[in-house]
Amino acid sequence: MTPNTTRSDSHPPLDASRVHAILRATQLAIPLLTVAIALTAALILLATQWIWPELVWRPWLLLAAFLLTGTLGLTVAWMRLRRQLLIPLARLEHSLSRVCQGEQGASEALRETGVLGRIAQDIRSLNEELTDLYEDMDNRVARQTMRLAQKTASLKILYDVAAGIQQTESVEELLLRFLRVLKEMINGRAATVRLVMADGSRRLIGSIGLNDDLVREQDMAPVDLCLCGTALTPGDIVCDKDARYCSRIYGRRMFKSSEIEVVTVPLEHRDELLGVYSIFVDRPGVTAREDIMDLLFTVGHHLGVAIAKQRSDAETRRLSIVEERNSLAHELHDSLAQTLASLRFQCRMLNDSLGDTPISEAARNDLARIRNGLDEAHTELRELLASFRAPLDRRGLVPALAKLTNRLGRETGAHVLFQNDCRPFELSASDELQLLRIAQESLANIRKHARAHTIRVLLTREPDGRHVLLIEDDGVGFSTPSDGARPGECIGLSILEERARRIGAELSIESDPGEGTRVEVIFEVNRRAARPVLEPVRCAS
C-alpha cells in the first residue's frame, strides 16, 4: 500500500452532501443566491452600459436596486453565518479547551451549537467518557489511599503488639490493652477476651459492652445468668431465647444471632488454642473481608506467642521452685532424716538394753515419751519430704485443693467438702505454693488434732475483688494464743502467718475449745498496677 493510498484512506474526501446540509442548516442558501443574482444583474447592467454607451436609458436606478438587494442578502448571510457557525465555533473551541484541561461539566456550555450540533454531541460524549475515566481514577486513588491507610494502621497495630509483648509484665493487661483496639477496628458493638486454662476451661479476662466501658475480671460478679437461663457475662449481647424479653426484664439490650455476627479471633501458638477474642459486629459483619480477617488472625497469632511466652516463663519458675524443693528434700533426707532415724534406733537399743533392769517409773515414762516424740518427728519429716517432692499441679490451685481434700477424706473417713464459688483465675507459682502449703498444714493439723467429723474447704471471691480461702472443721478446737505469748509457742501458727505475709495475704484463725477451728486467708489474684488502654485505630468502614 502506497503512502498516497494511506493518506486517502485516513483522510476521506469531503462529502458534498454534508456541505449542502450545513448550508441548509445555516439557512444561507437563499441569502447567498440573492447576493449572487443581484451581483450578476449589476455586472450585466454595467457591461451593457460599457458596450453600448449610446443607449438612451440610464439603468442607474435598477443598478442601485440590485446593489441594495445584494447588500441586504450579504448582511443576512453574515448574520446567519455568525449566529449559526462562528459563535458556535467559538463556544466549541472554548469547551474543547476546558475538556482538554479535565474540567468537570465542560460540555454543559454546548447548548446553542447551530450546525455544529453533531460535533458538539461528539465532544459531549468524549467529555462524559473522560469524566467517567477521571471519576474511576479518583475512585481508584481513593481506594488505594484507603488501603494504604489500612495497611499503615495494621502495621501500627502489629508494631504495638510486638512492642507490648516485650514490655508488658502481665499477659492479662496485654489482652485488655488490645480489646478496645480490635473492637473499634471493626466497629464492633461489644467484645470479650478469654484465656484457655490448663484444664480446658475458659477464664473471662475482661469485656466491653454496649456502654463502651471496660469491665475487668476483678470487677465482675462470680455468676451472671440471664432470666432465660443463659449464662451471660459483661459484654455478651446475643441471646436467641427471647431477646426482647431479656432486654426488657434484664435491663441489658440483647440481640439475636440473625442481627449480630460473632467474630472469633483465636489466640494460638503452634496449633494450640490459648485464648480467644469474641467481637460482636452488626451483620453482614466482616468475615467476608479477607484483609481485615488476616489482620485479626495475625494479631491473634502474635498475642498467642505472648501468652505462650508468659506461660513458658511461669513454667520455668515453677520448675525452679520444684527443683529447690527437691534439693531441700534431699538435704533434709541426708541430714535431719538420717539423724532422726539414728536416734530412733538408739532409743530402741536403749529400751532393749534396759530390759527388766529395775529403774524408776518416771524414767521409763520419759523414755517412752522420747521414743514417741522421735517417732512423731520422723513421721512428720517423712510427710514433709513427700510434700516437697510432690510436683505442683500444673492445672492450678483449684485442682490441687480438690486433690488434698479427697486425700484427707480417704485417710480420715470424715466428710470433707471442697467448694469453689469463683471464676477460674491464675496465680504465680510462688503464690500458689504458699497458699497450697497453708492449706496442707491446716488440713494436717485437722487430721492430727481436731478429731473432726465434717471439714469444709471453700474458695470464693468477695465483692471488692479479693479471693478468700476458708478451711473450717467441727473438731475439738483449741485456745488461740494471746498477743503476749512467749517466743517458741505455737510455731505452726507463726509459720502460717509468715507464709501469708510473703504473698501479701491476710490470715485469721478463729478457734475455741469444743467449737472447731476456722482458718481464713484473704489474697489478691493480680496485684500489678493496670496499664492504660491504647487508643483505638479504625481499619474498617
Wavefront OBJ file of the C-alpha trace (Angstrom):
o trace
v 0.000 0.000 0.000
v 1.432 3.388 -1.078
v 1.591 6.466 1.128
v -0.912 8.274 -1.059
v -3.341 5.462 -0.638
v -2.784 5.532 3.106
v -3.460 9.292 3.257
v -6.553 8.947 1.149
v -7.807 6.203 3.465
v -7.054 8.136 6.610
v -8.492 11.408 5.269
v -11.556 10.621 3.103
v -12.703 13.321 0.608
v -15.193 15.899 1.829
v -18.774 14.810 1.148
v -20.680 17.418 -0.935
v -23.956 16.383 0.617
v -22.562 17.365 4.038
v -21.741 20.841 2.657
v -25.268 21.185 1.327
v -26.631 20.014 4.662
v -24.595 22.663 6.504
v -25.824 25.339 4.109
v -29.425 24.279 4.603
v -28.961 24.169 8.353
v -27.462 27.663 8.431
v -30.187 28.965 6.012
v -27.506 30.623 3.865
v -28.660 29.269 0.509
v -31.352 31.918 -0.203
v -29.307 34.936 1.006
v -26.239 33.810 -0.943
v -28.346 33.098 -4.031
v -29.909 36.531 -3.736
v -26.444 38.117 -3.471
v -25.253 36.144 -6.473
v -28.267 37.117 -8.608
v -28.036 40.777 -7.599
v -24.318 40.962 -8.298
v -24.731 39.136 -11.601
v -27.520 41.516 -12.700
v -25.438 44.539 -11.697
v -22.478 43.246 -13.632
v -24.683 42.646 -16.674
v -26.029 46.189 -16.499
v -22.527 47.634 -16.183
v -21.312 45.565 -19.108
v -24.255 46.610 -21.209
v -23.645 50.256 -20.450
v -19.987 49.876 -21.255
v -20.589 48.046 -24.550
v -23.461 50.268 -25.787
v -22.880 53.647 -24.338
v -25.126 55.178 -26.920
v -28.179 53.657 -25.285
v -30.572 56.370 -24.383
v -31.794 54.963 -20.967
v -29.631 55.056 -17.902
v -30.171 51.936 -15.641
v -28.729 53.637 -12.560
v -31.849 53.118 -10.505
v -32.018 49.470 -11.443
v -28.304 49.063 -10.690
v -28.766 50.665 -7.311
v -31.665 48.331 -6.595
v -29.571 45.293 -7.478
v -26.678 46.510 -5.333
v -29.018 47.183 -2.394
v -30.544 43.753 -2.772
v -27.108 42.161 -2.812
v -26.057 44.149 0.248
v -29.158 43.061 2.155
v -28.571 39.450 1.158
v -24.939 39.676 2.236
v -25.972 41.188 5.588
v -28.491 38.419 6.203
v -25.928 35.807 5.198
v -23.374 37.333 7.587
v -25.815 37.411 10.489
v -26.853 33.826 9.902
v -23.242 32.752 9.403
v -22.274 34.471 12.643
v -25.189 33.031 14.613
v -25.135 29.525 13.168
v -21.414 28.928 12.639
v -18.952 31.449 14.047
v -20.385 31.848 17.573
v -20.953 28.071 17.986
v -17.433 27.510 16.692
v -16.035 29.879 19.330
v -18.083 28.129 22.028
v -16.923 24.799 20.716
v -13.297 25.874 20.887
v -13.726 27.172 24.456
v -15.471 23.992 25.612
v -12.891 21.840 23.864
v -10.074 23.603 25.730
v -11.917 23.039 29.031
v -12.394 19.372 28.149
v -8.683 19.050 27.434
v -7.951 20.572 30.853
v -10.193 17.979 32.530
v -12.739 20.415 33.978
v -15.989 18.987 35.257
v -19.102 19.915 33.224
v -17.102 21.434 30.362
v -19.668 20.296 27.781
v -22.620 21.961 29.501
v -21.903 25.219 27.611
v -22.556 23.470 24.275
v -26.248 24.210 24.143
v -26.729 26.538 21.090
v -24.317 24.944 18.661
v -26.082 25.610 15.399
v -24.796 23.478 12.558
v -22.038 22.100 14.787
v -24.516 20.057 16.803
v -23.017 16.736 15.724
v -19.526 17.885 16.688
v -20.861 19.217 19.986
v -22.546 15.857 20.622
v -19.271 14.069 19.938
v -17.462 16.424 22.296
v -20.176 15.805 24.935
v -19.678 12.064 24.569
v -15.924 12.500 24.781
v -16.277 14.685 27.864
v -18.585 12.153 29.521
v -16.106 9.379 28.829
v -13.255 11.495 30.184
v -15.361 12.377 33.230
v -16.048 8.695 33.824
v -12.362 7.959 33.467
v -11.472 10.745 35.891
v -14.074 9.546 38.388
v -12.855 5.979 38.039
v -9.294 7.170 38.530
v -10.330 9.206 41.577
v -12.151 6.190 42.991
v -9.128 4.011 42.415
v -6.863 6.567 44.034
v -9.283 6.842 46.953
v -9.394 3.073 47.311
v -5.630 2.792 47.158
v -5.317 5.624 49.675
v -7.761 3.871 51.984
v -5.876 0.602 51.564
v -2.606 2.336 52.349
v -4.217 3.904 55.411
v -5.495 0.491 56.472
v -2.074 -1.037 55.893
v -0.498 1.755 57.924
v -2.992 1.212 60.739
v -2.416 -2.542 60.510
v 1.340 -2.085 60.757
v 0.866 0.244 63.725
v -1.291 -2.334 65.485
v 1.219 -5.103 64.772
v 4.038 -2.878 65.993
v 2.120 -2.124 69.193
v 1.507 -5.843 69.683
v 5.190 -6.667 69.172
v 6.254 -3.840 71.498
v 3.662 -4.834 74.077
v 4.927 -8.418 74.101
v 8.390 -7.189 75.068
v 7.272 -4.562 77.590
v 4.267 -5.961 79.415
v 4.597 -7.842 82.688
v 1.123 -9.360 82.643
v -0.473 -11.116 79.694
v -3.904 -10.194 81.079
v -3.063 -6.498 80.856
v -1.758 -7.005 77.305
v -5.014 -8.663 76.248
v -7.070 -5.869 77.814
v -4.972 -3.223 76.059
v -5.916 -4.616 72.650
v -9.520 -5.496 73.486
v -10.766 -1.981 72.708
v -8.366 -1.647 69.757
v -9.784 -4.701 67.988
v -13.369 -3.716 68.837
v -13.003 -0.237 67.370
v -11.018 -1.548 64.408
v -14.030 -3.434 63.012
v -16.740 -1.193 64.517
v -17.911 -3.831 66.961
v -20.762 -3.309 69.394
v -19.181 -5.327 72.212
v -16.174 -7.565 72.792
v -14.850 -10.116 75.277
v -11.496 -11.832 75.787
v -10.963 -15.209 77.442
v -7.952 -17.329 78.311
v -7.969 -21.107 77.963
v -6.837 -22.649 81.237
v -4.746 -25.791 81.643
v -7.854 -27.842 82.462
v -9.627 -26.656 79.282
v -11.936 -24.115 80.924
v -12.100 -20.555 79.664
v -11.443 -17.671 82.040
v -13.015 -14.327 81.192
v -10.311 -11.650 81.429
v -12.388 -8.592 80.500
v -15.178 -7.270 78.305
v -16.588 -4.129 76.713
v -20.371 -3.870 76.454
v -22.770 -1.554 74.666
v -21.935 1.255 77.096
v -18.321 1.086 75.863
v -16.998 0.681 79.416
v -14.175 -1.768 80.035
v -15.042 -4.329 82.728
v -12.050 -6.158 84.160
v -12.021 -9.582 85.727
v -11.841 -8.282 89.292
v -14.946 -6.122 88.699
v -17.153 -8.997 87.543
v -19.687 -10.837 89.624
v -18.925 -14.550 90.050
v -22.116 -15.712 88.302
v -24.275 -13.766 85.878
v -27.328 -15.544 84.470
v -29.944 -14.236 82.070
v -33.549 -14.742 83.122
v -33.996 -17.251 80.308
v -31.248 -19.391 81.841
v -28.390 -18.496 79.516
v -25.088 -17.824 81.251
v -24.080 -14.247 80.452
v -21.060 -12.151 81.236
v -20.468 -8.421 80.768
v -20.102 -7.867 77.050
v -22.338 -10.746 75.897
v -25.218 -9.283 73.862
v -26.508 -12.290 71.882
v -29.414 -14.365 73.201
v -31.600 -16.463 70.890
v -34.125 -17.392 73.579
v -36.180 -14.197 73.585
v -34.028 -11.142 73.020
v -36.806 -8.603 73.571
v -37.924 -10.235 76.809
v -34.365 -10.424 78.118
v -33.698 -6.826 77.114
v -36.806 -5.562 78.907
v -36.518 -7.617 82.092
v -32.774 -7.978 82.486
v -32.012 -4.336 81.745
v -29.489 -5.029 79.004
v -30.092 -4.667 75.291
v -29.865 -8.082 73.677
v -29.744 -9.173 70.044
v -30.485 -12.309 68.085
v -27.826 -14.121 66.113
v -29.577 -13.008 62.920
v -28.726 -9.394 63.852
v -25.247 -9.810 65.296
v -22.274 -11.722 63.947
v -19.716 -13.012 66.431
v -16.192 -12.597 65.054
v -13.866 -15.032 66.814
v -10.145 -14.262 66.906
v -8.212 -17.289 68.191
v -5.022 -16.750 70.163
v -2.956 -19.711 69.030
v 0.625 -20.858 69.211
v 1.771 -23.997 67.415
v -1.819 -25.083 66.778
v -2.670 -24.817 70.488
v -5.612 -22.603 71.428
v -4.512 -20.384 74.309
v -7.275 -17.771 74.297
v -9.949 -16.140 72.178
v -11.351 -12.696 71.402
v -15.092 -12.530 70.688
v -16.238 -9.352 68.923
v -19.940 -8.713 68.276
v -20.483 -6.944 64.925
v -23.651 -5.897 63.111
v -24.451 -8.168 60.199
v -23.338 -8.715 57.463
v -20.171 -8.463 59.540
v -16.566 -8.556 58.364
v -15.896 -12.253 57.788
v -16.003 -11.621 54.032
v -13.205 -9.027 54.335
v -10.095 -11.121 53.890
v -7.741 -8.232 54.679
v -9.437 -7.496 57.999
v -9.630 -11.169 58.962
v -5.965 -11.696 58.052
v -5.029 -8.751 60.279
v -7.125 -10.099 63.156
v -5.604 -13.565 62.836
v -2.105 -12.070 62.673
v -2.746 -10.076 65.852
v -4.152 -13.226 67.444
v -1.039 -15.171 66.467
v 1.277 -12.548 67.996
v -0.771 -12.420 71.194
v -0.748 -16.213 71.258
v 3.045 -16.067 71.175
v 2.929 -13.628 74.115
v 0.669 -15.975 76.103
v 2.902 -18.948 75.316
v 5.963 -16.959 76.367
v 4.348 -15.918 79.632
v 3.275 -19.465 80.389
v 6.716 -20.761 79.482
v 8.276 -18.285 81.915
v 5.767 -19.296 84.582
v 6.542 -22.961 83.951
v 10.253 -22.188 84.224
v 9.681 -20.505 87.573
v 7.513 -23.426 88.644
v 10.242 -25.904 87.701
v 12.830 -23.856 89.561
v 10.636 -23.945 92.669
v 10.182 -27.693 92.279
v 13.933 -28.089 91.857
v 14.566 -26.059 95.002
v 12.068 -28.157 96.917
v 13.660 -31.366 95.700
v 17.083 -30.041 96.652
v 15.807 -29.118 100.116
v 14.175 -32.538 100.426
v 17.500 -34.210 99.598
v 19.294 -32.050 102.147
v 16.748 -32.885 104.858
v 16.852 -36.554 103.961
v 20.624 -36.711 104.073
v 20.940 -34.754 107.312
v 17.953 -34.457 109.637
v 16.166 -37.596 108.484
v 19.284 -39.708 108.990
v 19.833 -38.180 112.416
v 16.255 -38.892 113.494
v 16.460 -42.432 112.175
v 19.682 -42.959 114.159
v 18.129 -41.526 117.317
v 15.091 -43.770 116.902
v 17.377 -46.794 116.516
v 19.464 -45.827 119.550
v 16.322 -45.251 121.618
v 15.086 -48.751 120.758
v 18.509 -50.206 121.582
v 18.452 -48.372 124.943
v 14.972 -49.720 125.668
v 16.095 -53.261 124.786
v 19.278 -52.918 126.876
v 17.366 -51.859 129.926
v 15.054 -54.832 129.556
v 13.970 -55.898 133.038
v 16.530 -53.687 134.736
v 14.802 -52.049 137.668
v 14.508 -48.307 137.039
v 12.068 -45.742 138.234
v 8.655 -45.467 136.618
v 9.306 -41.803 135.813
v 12.419 -42.753 133.856
v 10.525 -45.365 131.852
v 7.793 -42.810 131.101
v 10.376 -40.276 129.984
v 11.968 -42.874 127.747
v 8.584 -43.722 126.217
v 7.825 -40.057 125.612
v 11.195 -39.576 123.925
v 10.611 -42.604 121.730
v 7.107 -41.436 120.797
v 8.380 -37.926 120.094
v 11.106 -39.252 117.858
v 8.589 -41.423 116.004
v 6.229 -38.485 115.545
v 9.036 -36.207 114.372
v 10.219 -38.864 111.946
v 6.693 -39.300 110.569
v 6.208 -35.553 110.133
v 9.581 -35.242 108.462
v 8.735 -38.039 106.031
v 5.433 -36.310 105.215
v 7.298 -33.040 104.701
v 9.759 -34.730 102.365
v 6.923 -36.313 100.427
v 5.239 -32.903 100.151
v 8.470 -31.297 98.904
v 8.987 -33.995 96.307
v 5.358 -33.913 95.098
v 5.144 -31.860 91.860
v 2.974 -28.747 91.766
v -0.269 -29.305 89.896
v 0.028 -27.551 86.537
v -3.706 -27.077 86.378
v -3.596 -24.524 89.179
v -4.695 -24.066 92.786
v -8.253 -25.373 92.464
v -7.364 -28.907 91.265
v -4.614 -29.093 93.886
v -7.076 -28.201 96.676
v -9.568 -30.736 95.365
v -6.842 -33.388 95.417
v -5.910 -32.514 99.013
v -9.489 -32.702 100.250
v -10.114 -36.029 98.507
v -6.981 -37.470 100.061
v -7.948 -36.229 103.537
v -11.393 -37.769 103.181
v -9.918 -41.143 102.250
v -7.381 -41.099 105.101
v -9.698 -39.930 107.915
v -13.123 -41.150 106.814
v -14.557 -37.730 107.692
v -16.976 -35.832 105.497
v -14.679 -33.462 103.571
v -16.314 -30.899 101.278
v -14.477 -28.722 98.760
v -16.489 -25.818 97.285
v -15.276 -23.430 94.557
v -17.507 -20.360 94.138
v -15.367 -18.147 91.911
v -14.417 -17.893 88.274
v -11.178 -19.508 87.056
v -8.065 -17.496 87.849
v -4.300 -17.877 87.626
v -1.652 -17.342 90.284
v 2.097 -17.138 90.131
v 3.941 -20.295 91.089
v 5.215 -18.785 94.366
v 1.773 -17.504 95.432
v 0.172 -20.810 94.544
v 2.810 -22.705 96.507
v 2.337 -20.612 99.657
v -1.456 -20.955 99.558
v -1.158 -24.668 98.951
v 1.238 -25.066 101.882
v -1.133 -23.120 104.146
v -3.942 -25.470 103.119
v -1.723 -28.547 103.595
v -0.619 -27.528 107.078
v -4.146 -26.594 108.121
v -5.530 -29.919 106.906
v -2.622 -31.776 108.523
v -3.425 -30.115 111.876
v -7.075 -31.119 111.462
v -6.074 -34.711 110.721
v -3.706 -34.907 113.716
v -5.514 -32.984 116.429
v -9.077 -31.917 115.569
v -10.923 -35.283 115.565
v -13.411 -33.583 113.248
v -16.414 -35.219 111.543
v -17.040 -32.501 108.944
v -14.402 -30.441 107.157
v -15.102 -27.730 104.588
v -12.657 -26.046 102.219
v -14.179 -23.026 100.469
v -12.656 -20.876 97.722
v -14.718 -17.786 96.997
v -14.472 -14.173 95.882
v -15.531 -11.063 97.769
v -17.370 -8.131 96.134
v -14.225 -5.985 96.294
v -12.378 -8.429 94.016
v -10.270 -10.206 96.649
v -10.331 -14.001 96.951
v -10.851 -15.985 100.139
v -9.573 -19.459 101.065
v -11.561 -20.782 104.044
v -10.775 -24.027 105.938
v -13.070 -24.919 108.838
v -13.938 -28.008 110.858
v -16.214 -29.066 113.726
v -13.425 -30.627 115.799
v -12.264 -30.110 119.356
v -10.702 -26.719 118.676
v -8.044 -25.048 120.791
v -7.353 -21.863 122.684
v -5.722 -19.308 120.398
v -2.568 -17.790 121.914
v -2.693 -14.286 123.252
v -0.635 -11.427 121.832
v 1.822 -11.705 124.724
v 2.667 -15.362 124.192
v 6.277 -16.325 124.695
v 8.507 -16.949 121.671
v 8.578 -20.588 120.643
v 4.919 -21.217 121.434
v 2.584 -22.120 118.537
v 5.362 -22.275 115.954
v 2.952 -23.777 113.416
v 0.658 -20.720 113.549
v 3.637 -18.408 113.150
v 4.716 -20.301 110.055
v 1.218 -19.934 108.580
v 1.275 -16.194 109.229
v 4.722 -15.867 107.648
v 3.564 -17.718 104.532
v 0.563 -15.376 104.218
v 2.784 -12.305 104.586
v 5.043 -13.481 101.766
v 2.218 -13.190 99.259
v 0.610 -10.073 100.765
v -2.364 -12.025 102.126
v -4.325 -11.621 105.369
v -4.548 -14.655 107.681
v -7.059 -15.023 110.509
v -7.527 -18.058 112.758
v -10.592 -18.457 114.959
v -10.958 -21.359 117.384
v -12.360 -22.185 120.814
v -12.271 -25.465 122.720
v -15.149 -27.624 121.554
v -16.175 -25.146 118.839
v -13.954 -26.219 115.932
v -11.430 -24.117 114.010
v -11.711 -21.598 111.192
v -8.699 -20.583 109.087
v -9.304 -17.766 106.584
v -6.805 -16.450 104.038
v -7.716 -13.324 102.016
v -5.492 -12.748 98.979
v -5.415 -10.843 95.707
v -5.039 -12.593 92.377
v -3.478 -9.709 90.434
v -1.524 -7.155 92.434
v 0.092 -5.396 89.451
v -0.834 -1.850 88.501
v -3.086 -1.601 85.491
v -1.633 -0.144 82.319
v -3.524 2.430 80.243
v -5.557 1.114 77.341
v -4.295 2.045 73.861
v -6.188 4.464 71.703
v -8.369 2.679 69.112
v -7.379 2.573 65.447
v -10.132 2.145 62.863
v -9.436 -0.062 59.872
v -12.906 -0.956 58.589
v -15.761 1.237 57.480
l 1 2 3 4 5 6 7 8 9 10 11 12 13 14 15 16 17 18 19 20 21 22 23 24 25 26 27 28 29 30 31 32 33 34 35 36 37 38 39 40 41 42 43 44 45 46 47 48 49 50 51 52 53 54 55 56 57 58 59 60 61 62 63 64 65 66 67 68 69 70 71 72 73 74 75 76 77 78 79 80 81 82 83 84 85 86 87 88 89 90 91 92 93 94 95 96 97 98 99 100 101 102 103 104 105 106 107 108 109 110 111 112 113 114 115 116 117 118 119 120 121 122 123 124 125 126 127 128 129 130 131 132 133 134 135 136 137 138 139 140 141 142 143 144 145 146 147 148 149 150 151 152 153 154 155 156 157 158 159 160 161 162 163 164 165 166 167 168 169 170 171 172 173 174 175 176 177 178 179 180 181 182 183 184 185 186 187 188 189 190 191 192 193 194 195 196 197 198 199 200 201 202 203 204 205 206 207 208 209 210 211 212 213 214 215 216 217 218 219 220 221 222 223 224 225 226 227 228 229 230 231 232 233 234 235 236 237 238 239 240 241 242 243 244 245 246 247 248 249 250 251 252 253 254 255 256 257 258 259 260 261 262 263 264 265 266 267 268 269 270 271 272 273 274 275 276 277 278 279 280 281 282 283 284 285 286 287 288 289 290 291 292 293 294 295 296 297 298 299 300 301 302 303 304 305 306 307 308 309 310 311 312 313 314 315 316 317 318 319 320 321 322 323 324 325 326 327 328 329 330 331 332 333 334 335 336 337 338 339 340 341 342 343 344 345 346 347 348 349 350 351 352 353 354 355 356 357 358 359 360 361 362 363 364 365 366 367 368 369 370 371 372 373 374 375 376 377 378 379 380 381 382 383 384 385 386 387 388 389 390 391 392 393 394 395 396 397 398 399 400 401 402 403 404 405 406 407 408 409 410 411 412 413 414 415 416 417 418 419 420 421 422 423 424 425 426 427 428 429 430 431 432 433 434 435 436 437 438 439 440 441 442 443 444 445 446 447 448 449 450 451 452 453 454 455 456 457 458 459 460 461 462 463 464 465 466 467 468 469 470 471 472 473 474 475 476 477 478 479 480 481 482 483 484 485 486 487 488 489 490 491 492 493 494 495 496 497 498 499 500 501 502 503 504 505 506 507 508 509 510 511 512 513 514 515 516 517 518 519 520 521 522 523 524 525 526 527 528 529 530 531 532 533 534 535 536 537 538 539 540 541
